[in-house]
């Protein structure tokens, strides 16, 4: 259960840690913030996946549900409000057609009072009506 979206102070580095031209992480407003805070849809599957990771970090349920394909969208998203997301590593982004893509990533999470764990997933995305949508993911070893 969520206590509501987390607020960001100032313009910190984006939770997804995408690097800019000088190798430093982009600021939230120049990265995932423009998707989470505005009406701009993510331009590609990798950007959508990164923005969804940031939405999990910031507990933005409306954004997650709003970018989830209707065929697989749950009624709600649960958050562990006592733990902390530790980082994201994008392993591979494949565009198999103009409307289909996959992104393989590892996201690390540390629950309060427990050992950290990692989510290694290959997520599927589709483009419909000019927007990318998260469809589903397969857990990898």
Buried (B, 14 or more C-beta within 10 A) or exposed (E): EBEEBEEBEEEEBBBBBBEEEEEEBBBBBBBBBBBBEEEEBBEBBBBBBBBBBBBBBBBBBEBBBEBBBEEEBEEEBEBBEEBEBEBBEBEEBEBEEEEBBBBBBBBBBBEEEEEEEEBBBBBBBBBEEEEBBBBEBEEEE
